[in-house]
Amino acid sequence: MYSLYLTSLLVTFFSSVTLNRSFQFLLLILVTLVSISFFGLRWHSGADYAGYLMIYEYIPTLSSFSLSAVKDIHGELGFLFFSSFVKSLGTADYFYMFILSVISISLKSHFFFKESPLPVLSFSIYLLFLGMTFEFVQIRYALSITFIMLSISSLVKGDRYKSFLLFCLGVAFHYFSVIFVVMYFYRRIKVSLVALYFMSLFTFLVISNLGGALFLFDLIPSFVSETILGRRVMGYIDTDEHYSQSVAMTSFLFLRVFLFAGIILFFHKRFNLENDKFHDFFRICMLFLFIFSFLSFNSIMFSRAVALVEILNFLLIAFCIEKSKKVIDRFLILSVFFVFSCLSFLKALDSENIYSYQTWLSIVF
């Protein structure tokens, strides 16, 4: 099943580049439906699946929902409230998981359709790179970053109120997403994109080799670390394993994040891409990369933070491909993303968090 899904994504990866907007829309619907089926119909195929079913089992219905009733249940308040709402409808646990996949995947598909000149390509790259991590395992965070993506889209369009509401919704589903609040300052950053890129690279190299947890977090007052958000952040770095696990320059994550941003920066200059939408998204992307490089001392925090950098890269690369006139330019860009897409998908499958694929259809029918 995994091989079949990988093959279908790779086919759309290449075929989507030559299609007009109408066919792009039809193919995007097909990819979305296939992906919803693949992720939504799974049954105990990922490490966190049983944990989410346990949350659903213990969550009260809305009539009994209160802070005291859910204080011992793992999860953010917004996510728990939504789960309670779904349970109040009498929904079975397996269909509850299906609903989560429908929301997360369909809204991401909508984002790429609205913002990307090649939506199928951008969406397929996302599914190849991050789908198995977020949509399969880290479900709460997958939902959270979906709302943050829509928040960024509204911010770029100038609708700050809608953007902030979506941002708050994202944080309500996963508290870690509060770090993305820095996006509201992107227009105040006057540094060039090239300078931001190299500042990010320098910051990464310094922090990842400093034992940054000692350098940054030992200074946090105890009353801050005892707050809900403080406890959640400290939870990432409070064990010996996580405390010392920085992101190496030779890591796959470092290579793909900085390589892709560098490729976009290069073609941005080469093609003179001054599209306002492209420029705004790219500035937010580079701001994220710089700020989140300070988290490179901890691989868990860094990988979650730069997820939005990667997603924006998947969007921005479509602008570069659309703008390119030479076949060789398109070939080079697609070749790099093709190789890394395959490696990312296969690397995710090799993770201990992914199990053999099963579907709950066999149980229902």
Contacts in CASP RR format, 6 or more apart in sequence:
PFRMAT RR
TARGET T0000
AUTHOR 0000-0000-0000
METHOD contacts of the structure
MODEL  1
MYSLYLTSLLVTFFSSVTLNRSFQFLLLILVTLVSISFFGLRWHSGADYA
GYLMIYEYIPTLSSFSLSAVKDIHGELGFLFFSSFVKSLGTADYFYMFIL
SVISISLKSHFFFKESPLPVLSFSIYLLFLGMTFEFVQIRYALSITFIML
SISSLVKGDRYKSFLLFCLGVAFHYFSVIFVVMYFYRRIKVSLVALYFMS
LFTFLVISNLGGALFLFDLIPSFVSETILGRRVMGYIDTDEHYSQSVAMT
SFLFLRVFLFAGIILFFHKRFNLENDKFHDFFRICMLFLFIFSFLSFNSI
MFSRAVALVEILNFLLIAFCIEKSKKVIDRFLILSVFFVFSCLSFLKALD
SENIYSYQTWLSIVF
1 38 0 8 1.000
1 357 0 8 1.000
2 349 0 8 1.000
2 357 0 8 1.000
5 34 0 8 1.000
5 38 0 8 1.000
6 128 0 8 1.000
6 342 0 8 1.000
6 345 0 8 1.000
6 346 0 8 1.000
8 31 0 8 1.000
8 34 0 8 1.000
9 31 0 8 1.000
9 124 0 8 1.000
9 127 0 8 1.000
9 128 0 8 1.000
9 341 0 8 1.000
9 345 0 8 1.000
10 128 0 8 1.000
10 338 0 8 1.000
10 341 0 8 1.000
10 342 0 8 1.000
12 27 0 8 1.000
12 31 0 8 1.000
12 120 0 8 1.000
12 124 0 8 1.000
13 121 0 8 1.000
13 124 0 8 1.000
13 125 0 8 1.000
13 128 0 8 1.000
13 334 0 8 1.000
13 337 0 8 1.000
13 338 0 8 1.000
13 341 0 8 1.000
14 334 0 8 1.000
14 338 0 8 1.000
15 27 0 8 1.000
16 24 0 8 1.000
16 27 0 8 1.000
16 118 0 8 1.000
16 120 0 8 1.000
16 121 0 8 1.000
16 124 0 8 1.000
17 118 0 8 1.000
17 121 0 8 1.000
17 321 0 8 1.000
17 330 0 8 1.000
17 334 0 8 1.000
19 27 0 8 1.000
19 120 0 8 1.000
24 118 0 8 1.000
24 119 0 8 1.000
24 120 0 8 1.000
25 113 0 8 1.000
25 119 0 8 1.000
27 120 0 8 1.000
28 109 0 8 1.000
28 112 0 8 1.000
28 113 0 8 1.000
28 119 0 8 1.000
28 120 0 8 1.000
28 123 0 8 1.000
31 109 0 8 1.000
31 120 0 8 1.000
31 123 0 8 1.000
31 124 0 8 1.000
31 127 0 8 1.000
32 105 0 8 1.000
32 106 0 8 1.000
32 109 0 8 1.000
32 123 0 8 1.000
35 105 0 8 1.000
35 109 0 8 1.000
35 127 0 8 1.000
35 135 0 8 1.000
36 98 0 8 1.000
36 101 0 8 1.000
36 102 0 8 1.000
36 105 0 8 1.000
36 106 0 8 1.000
39 101 0 8 1.000
39 105 0 8 1.000
39 131 0 8 1.000
39 135 0 8 1.000
39 136 0 8 1.000
40 97 0 8 1.000
40 98 0 8 1.000
40 100 0 8 1.000
40 101 0 8 1.000
40 102 0 8 1.000
41 98 0 8 1.000
41 359 0 8 1.000
41 360 0 8 1.000
41 361 0 8 1.000
42 49 0 8 1.000
42 97 0 8 1.000
42 136 0 8 1.000
42 357 0 8 1.000
42 358 0 8 1.000
42 359 0 8 1.000
42 360 0 8 1.000
43 49 0 8 1.000
43 94 0 8 1.000
43 358 0 8 1.000
43 359 0 8 1.000
43 360 0 8 1.000
43 362 0 8 1.000
43 363 0 8 1.000
44 50 0 8 1.000
44 355 0 8 1.000
44 358 0 8 1.000
45 136 0 8 1.000
45 354 0 8 1.000
45 355 0 8 1.000
45 356 0 8 1.000
45 357 0 8 1.000
45 358 0 8 1.000
46 136 0 8 1.000
46 137 0 8 1.000
46 353 0 8 1.000
46 354 0 8 1.000
46 355 0 8 1.000
47 137 0 8 1.000
47 352 0 8 1.000
47 353 0 8 1.000
47 354 0 8 1.000
47 355 0 8 1.000
48 137 0 8 1.000
48 138 0 8 1.000
48 139 0 8 1.000
48 353 0 8 1.000
49 97 0 8 1.000
51 74 0 8 1.000
52 97 0 8 1.000
52 100 0 8 1.000
52 139 0 8 1.000
53 93 0 8 1.000
53 97 0 8 1.000
55 73 0 8 1.000
55 74 0 8 1.000
55 75 0 8 1.000
55 80 0 8 1.000
55 83 0 8 1.000
56 83 0 8 1.000
56 86 0 8 1.000
56 87 0 8 1.000
56 93 0 8 1.000
56 96 0 8 1.000
57 93 0 8 1.000
58 73 0 8 1.000
59 70 0 8 1.000
59 73 0 8 1.000
59 80 0 8 1.000
59 83 0 8 1.000
59 84 0 8 1.000
59 87 0 8 1.000
60 69 0 8 1.000
60 70 0 8 1.000
60 84 0 8 1.000
60 87 0 8 1.000
61 84 0 8 1.000
61 87 0 8 1.000
61 88 0 8 1.000
62 84 0 8 1.000
62 85 0 8 1.000
62 88 0 8 1.000
63 88 0 8 1.000
65 81 0 8 1.000
65 84 0 8 1.000
67 77 0 8 1.000
70 77 0 8 1.000
70 80 0 8 1.000
70 84 0 8 1.000
73 80 0 8 1.000
75 140 0 8 1.000
76 140 0 8 1.000
76 171 0 8 1.000
76 172 0 8 1.000
76 173 0 8 1.000
76 174 0 8 1.000
76 175 0 8 1.000
77 172 0 8 1.000
78 169 0 8 1.000
78 172 0 8 1.000
78 173 0 8 1.000
79 140 0 8 1.000
79 143 0 8 1.000
79 172 0 8 1.000
79 173 0 8 1.000
79 174 0 8 1.000
81 172 0 8 1.000
82 173 0 8 1.000
83 96 0 8 1.000
86 96 0 8 1.000
86 99 0 8 1.000
87 96 0 8 1.000
91 99 0 8 1.000
94 360 0 8 1.000
94 363 0 8 1.000
94 364 0 8 1.000
97 139 0 8 1.000
100 139 0 8 1.000
100 143 0 8 1.000
101 135 0 8 1.000
103 143 0 8 1.000
103 146 0 8 1.000
104 134 0 8 1.000
104 135 0 8 1.000
104 139 0 8 1.000
104 142 0 8 1.000
104 143 0 8 1.000
104 146 0 8 1.000
105 135 0 8 1.000
107 146 0 8 1.000
107 147 0 8 1.000
107 149 0 8 1.000
107 150 0 8 1.000
108 123 0 8 1.000
108 126 0 8 1.000
108 146 0 8 1.000
108 149 0 8 1.000
109 119 0 8 1.000
109 123 0 8 1.000
111 146 0 8 1.000
111 149 0 8 1.000
111 150 0 8 1.000
111 153 0 8 1.000
112 119 0 8 1.000
112 122 0 8 1.000
112 123 0 8 1.000
112 126 0 8 1.000
112 314 0 8 1.000
112 315 0 8 1.000
113 119 0 8 1.000
114 153 0 8 1.000
115 153 0 8 1.000
115 277 0 8 1.000
115 281 0 8 1.000
115 315 0 8 1.000
116 122 0 8 1.000
116 123 0 8 1.000
116 315 0 8 1.000
116 318 0 8 1.000
116 319 0 8 1.000
117 318 0 8 1.000
117 319 0 8 1.000
117 322 0 8 1.000
118 318 0 8 1.000
118 321 0 8 1.000
118 322 0 8 1.000
119 318 0 8 1.000
121 318 0 8 1.000
121 321 0 8 1.000
122 314 0 8 1.000
122 315 0 8 1.000
122 317 0 8 1.000
122 318 0 8 1.000
123 314 0 8 1.000
125 314 0 8 1.000
125 317 0 8 1.000
125 337 0 8 1.000
125 341 0 8 1.000
126 311 0 8 1.000
126 314 0 8 1.000
127 135 0 8 1.000
128 341 0 8 1.000
128 342 0 8 1.000
128 344 0 8 1.000
128 345 0 8 1.000
129 256 0 8 1.000
129 310 0 8 1.000
129 314 0 8 1.000
129 340 0 8 1.000
129 341 0 8 1.000
129 344 0 8 1.000
129 345 0 8 1.000
130 307 0 8 1.000
130 310 0 8 1.000
130 311 0 8 1.000
130 344 0 8 1.000
131 142 0 8 1.000
131 348 0 8 1.000
132 345 0 8 1.000
132 348 0 8 1.000
132 349 0 8 1.000
132 351 0 8 1.000
132 354 0 8 1.000
133 348 0 8 1.000
133 353 0 8 1.000
134 141 0 8 1.000
134 142 0 8 1.000
134 145 0 8 1.000
134 307 0 8 1.000
135 142 0 8 1.000
136 348 0 8 1.000
136 353 0 8 1.000
136 354 0 8 1.000
137 353 0 8 1.000
137 354 0 8 1.000
140 173 0 8 1.000
140 174 0 8 1.000
141 174 0 8 1.000
141 176 0 8 1.000
141 177 0 8 1.000
141 304 0 8 1.000
141 307 0 8 1.000
143 170 0 8 1.000
143 173 0 8 1.000
143 174 0 8 1.000
144 170 0 8 1.000
144 171 0 8 1.000
144 173 0 8 1.000
144 174 0 8 1.000
144 176 0 8 1.000
144 177 0 8 1.000
145 170 0 8 1.000
145 174 0 8 1.000
145 177 0 8 1.000
145 307 0 8 1.000
145 308 0 8 1.000
145 311 0 8 1.000
146 170 0 8 1.000
147 166 0 8 1.000
147 167 0 8 1.000
147 169 0 8 1.000
147 170 0 8 1.000
147 173 0 8 1.000
147 177 0 8 1.000
148 166 0 8 1.000
148 167 0 8 1.000
148 170 0 8 1.000
148 177 0 8 1.000
148 180 0 8 1.000
148 308 0 8 1.000
149 308 0 8 1.000
149 311 0 8 1.000
150 166 0 8 1.000
151 163 0 8 1.000
151 164 0 8 1.000
151 166 0 8 1.000
151 167 0 8 1.000
151 170 0 8 1.000
151 180 0 8 1.000
151 183 0 8 1.000
152 163 0 8 1.000
152 183 0 8 1.000
152 281 0 8 1.000
152 284 0 8 1.000
152 308 0 8 1.000
152 312 0 8 1.000
154 160 0 8 1.000
154 162 0 8 1.000
154 163 0 8 1.000
154 166 0 8 1.000
155 163 0 8 1.000
155 183 0 8 1.000
155 184 0 8 1.000
155 284 0 8 1.000
156 277 0 8 1.000
156 280 0 8 1.000
156 281 0 8 1.000
156 284 0 8 1.000
160 184 0 8 1.000
163 184 0 8 1.000
164 184 0 8 1.000
167 177 0 8 1.000
167 180 0 8 1.000
167 181 0 8 1.000
170 177 0 8 1.000
171 177 0 8 1.000
171 178 0 8 1.000
175 228 0 8 1.000
175 229 0 8 1.000
175 232 0 8 1.000
176 232 0 8 1.000
176 233 0 8 1.000
176 301 0 8 1.000
176 304 0 8 1.000
176 305 0 8 1.000
178 229 0 8 1.000
179 291 0 8 1.000
179 292 0 8 1.000
179 305 0 8 1.000
180 288 0 8 1.000
180 308 0 8 1.000
182 287 0 8 1.000
182 288 0 8 1.000
182 291 0 8 1.000
183 284 0 8 1.000
183 287 0 8 1.000
183 288 0 8 1.000
185 287 0 8 1.000
186 280 0 8 1.000
186 283 0 8 1.000
186 284 0 8 1.000
186 287 0 8 1.000
187 283 0 8 1.000
189 196 0 8 1.000
189 283 0 8 1.000
189 287 0 8 1.000
191 199 0 8 1.000
193 265 0 8 1.000
193 268 0 8 1.000
193 282 0 8 1.000
193 283 0 8 1.000
193 286 0 8 1.000
194 265 0 8 1.000
196 283 0 8 1.000
196 286 0 8 1.000
196 287 0 8 1.000
196 289 0 8 1.000
196 290 0 8 1.000
197 261 0 8 1.000
197 262 0 8 1.000
197 265 0 8 1.000
197 286 0 8 1.000
197 289 0 8 1.000
199 290 0 8 1.000
200 258 0 8 1.000
200 261 0 8 1.000
200 286 0 8 1.000
200 289 0 8 1.000
200 290 0 8 1.000
200 293 0 8 1.000
201 258 0 8 1.000
201 293 0 8 1.000
203 290 0 8 1.000
203 293 0 8 1.000
203 294 0 8 1.000
203 296 0 8 1.000
204 247 0 8 1.000
204 254 0 8 1.000
204 258 0 8 1.000
204 293 0 8 1.000
204 296 0 8 1.000
205 249 0 8 1.000
207 215 0 8 1.000
207 246 0 8 1.000
207 293 0 8 1.000
207 294 0 8 1.000
207 295 0 8 1.000
207 296 0 8 1.000
207 297 0 8 1.000
208 246 0 8 1.000
208 247 0 8 1.000
208 248 0 8 1.000
208 249 0 8 1.000
208 296 0 8 1.000
208 297 0 8 1.000
209 246 0 8 1.000
210 297 0 8 1.000
211 244 0 8 1.000
211 246 0 8 1.000
211 297 0 8 1.000
212 246 0 8 1.000
212 297 0 8 1.000
213 237 0 8 1.000
213 243 0 8 1.000
213 244 0 8 1.000
213 297 0 8 1.000
213 298 0 8 1.000
215 297 0 8 1.000
216 294 0 8 1.000
216 297 0 8 1.000
217 233 0 8 1.000
217 234 0 8 1.000
217 237 0 8 1.000
220 230 0 8 1.000
220 234 0 8 1.000
224 230 0 8 1.000
225 231 0 8 1.000
225 233 0 8 1.000
225 234 0 8 1.000
233 301 0 8 1.000
235 242 0 8 1.000
236 242 0 8 1.000
236 298 0 8 1.000
236 300 0 8 1.000
236 301 0 8 1.000
237 243 0 8 1.000
237 298 0 8 1.000
237 301 0 8 1.000
242 298 0 8 1.000
242 299 0 8 1.000
242 300 0 8 1.000
243 298 0 8 1.000
245 298 0 8 1.000
245 299 0 8 1.000
245 300 0 8 1.000
246 296 0 8 1.000
246 297 0 8 1.000
246 298 0 8 1.000
246 299 0 8 1.000
247 253 0 8 1.000
247 254 0 8 1.000
247 296 0 8 1.000
247 297 0 8 1.000
247 298 0 8 1.000
247 299 0 8 1.000
247 302 0 8 1.000
247 303 0 8 1.000
248 254 0 8 1.000
251 299 0 8 1.000
252 343 0 8 1.000
252 344 0 8 1.000
252 347 0 8 1.000
253 299 0 8 1.000
253 302 0 8 1.000
253 303 0 8 1.000
253 306 0 8 1.000
256 310 0 8 1.000
256 340 0 8 1.000
256 344 0 8 1.000
257 289 0 8 1.000
257 306 0 8 1.000
257 309 0 8 1.000
257 310 0 8 1.000
257 313 0 8 1.000
258 289 0 8 1.000
259 336 0 8 1.000
259 340 0 8 1.000
260 310 0 8 1.000
260 313 0 8 1.000
260 317 0 8 1.000
260 337 0 8 1.000
260 340 0 8 1.000
261 285 0 8 1.000
261 286 0 8 1.000
261 289 0 8 1.000
261 309 0 8 1.000
261 313 0 8 1.000
263 317 0 8 1.000
263 320 0 8 1.000
263 333 0 8 1.000
263 336 0 8 1.000
264 282 0 8 1.000
264 313 0 8 1.000
264 316 0 8 1.000
264 317 0 8 1.000
264 320 0 8 1.000
267 273 0 8 1.000
267 320 0 8 1.000
267 323 0 8 1.000
267 324 0 8 1.000
267 329 0 8 1.000
267 333 0 8 1.000
268 278 0 8 1.000
268 282 0 8 1.000
268 320 0 8 1.000
271 320 0 8 1.000
271 323 0 8 1.000
271 324 0 8 1.000
273 279 0 8 1.000
273 319 0 8 1.000
273 320 0 8 1.000
273 323 0 8 1.000
275 319 0 8 1.000
278 316 0 8 1.000
278 319 0 8 1.000
281 312 0 8 1.000
281 315 0 8 1.000
281 316 0 8 1.000
282 312 0 8 1.000
282 316 0 8 1.000
284 312 0 8 1.000
285 308 0 8 1.000
285 309 0 8 1.000
285 312 0 8 1.000
285 313 0 8 1.000
285 316 0 8 1.000
288 305 0 8 1.000
288 306 0 8 1.000
288 308 0 8 1.000
288 309 0 8 1.000
288 312 0 8 1.000
289 306 0 8 1.000
289 309 0 8 1.000
292 302 0 8 1.000
292 305 0 8 1.000
292 306 0 8 1.000
292 309 0 8 1.000
295 301 0 8 1.000
295 302 0 8 1.000
295 305 0 8 1.000
296 302 0 8 1.000
317 333 0 8 1.000
317 337 0 8 1.000
320 333 0 8 1.000
321 330 0 8 1.000
321 333 0 8 1.000
321 334 0 8 1.000
324 330 0 8 1.000
324 333 0 8 1.000
348 354 0 8 1.000
END
